[in-house]
Every structure is written in structure tokens, then in C-alpha cells.
Amino acid sequence: QVQLVESGGGLVQPGGSLRLSCAASPTYLSLHTMGWYRQTPGKRRELVATITRIGNTAYADAVKGRATVSGDNAKNTVYLQMNSLKPDDTAVYYCYALRYTDSGGTDYWGQGTQVTVSA
């Protein structure tokens, strides 16, 4: 079982920056992919950015050029740096992890952290 704990959300002014962190435990588990999704009321959860264990990244069009996802394999930790924040970035941000075993792939989710972009 993988536990994901997020930190770094909060209130940010438009144009500001934030950094989200997510630590997966236990750290000895090998995770194929980690990343971030976000969700606003009444909408489906959507991809923000992901990174694989070998460093391949993917970004939603809405955040390209403003977001950077990075990871630390030794710590099973993923980070999301977002700059030039807009009110449309307001959402609950969920940490995501994908782990493969002999049984196949399993998705794991954090509890979510609120990010509010407002003056």
C-alpha cells in the first residue's frame, strides 16, 4: 500500500508562485510515475503534470511554460513548481502515483491540497 502526503497549498496572489510537495511511503517501494492532478467543484479531475521514474514528463496545455514537475526517486517525492498563477489555477491539487506489481498497475491518490489564486 502506498501513502501519499501533500504539502504546500494555500492562498496565492495572481502572478505569484507556489511549490507543492508530495512524499510517498514507504520509500522503498518503486513507483513508475508520480505527479499532480487538480479538480474544481462540478468538474472532472484533470492532469496537471506527471513524471516517470526515468524522468519523462507530461504537462497539461493549461500549465505548459508555467509549471515544472520534478522528482526525487530516493525519497519517493514529487514536486510541482508553478509560476504566473492565474485564478483559473484555483483547485484542489491531488498527488498521484502509479505502481506496477506482478498483478498490474495500481493508482494511488493523496488527500488533496487546496490552492486558491486570488487577490
N, C-alpha and C positions, 0 to 999 in steps of 0.2 A: 504494500500500500504506500502511496506517495502523498505526503502532506505538503501543501504549498502555502507559504505565508508571505503576503504582500505588505509593502510599506511605501510611504512617500506621497500618498494622495493629499488633497486639500484644496484650498481656495487660492487661485492664481489670477492675476490681472491679465486682461488681453495683451498679447505681445510678450508675456512672460514665459518662463521655462519651468519645467519640473523634471524630476528623475524618480522613476518608480523602480523598486527592487522587489524581487521575489526569490525566496530561498526554498528549495525543495529538500525534504528529508525523507528517509535517511540519505546522507550524502553519498553512500557507497553504491546507490542504485544508478545504473547507466540510463540516461534519458536521451531519446532520439532527438526530440525537438522541445524547445521551450519558447514561450512568447506571451503575447498580450492580445486580448480581445476586449471590446467595450460594448456597453449596452445602455440605451436610454429607454425610459418608460414607453411601452407600446411598440417597441421595435425589436427586431431580432438582434442577437449578439453578433457582432461583426469583427472581422480580423483587423488588428492594428499592425502588428509586426510579429514575425517569428524568426527564430534562428535554430539551425540544426547543430548537432554536436560537432560537425566538421566546419561549421561557420557559414553555411549558406543561409542567406537572409531573404525574407519576403516582407513587403510593405503594402498596406492599403494605399490606393491612389490618393486618398484624402490626407495622408500624412507624409507622403514622399517628399523628401527635401527638408522636412521639419523634424523627423523622428530618426533616432538611431537606436537599434536594438543590439545588445551585446551580452555575452555570457562568460561565465567562469565555470568551466567543466569540473574543476577540482572541488569547487564549493557548491555545485549544482545550483547556481544562482544566475538569474537573468535580470537585465536592467533595460529600462526604456527611458531614453532621454528625449524629451520633446521640447522644441523651441517654437517661438512665434505662435503661441497658443491662441486659439480663437474660441469664442463662445460655443461654437459647434463641437468643440472637443469635450464639452461637458458631458460626463457619462460615468457610469461605474466601470472601472477597469478591472478585468479579471486576468489573473495569471493562468497560463495554460502549460501543460506538459504532456508529452506523448512518450509512452514507454512500450517497448516491444519485449515480449517474452515468447517462449515456445507456444503459448496459446494465442499469440497475435498481439495487436496493438490496443492499448488502453489509454483513453483520455482522462486527464485529471485537471481539476479546476480549483483555484483559490476561492476565498470567500468574497473577494471583490474589495476595491478601494475607490471611494468617491473622489472624482476630480471635477471641480467646478471652476469654470473660467468666467469671471465676472468682474466688472469694475465696482 
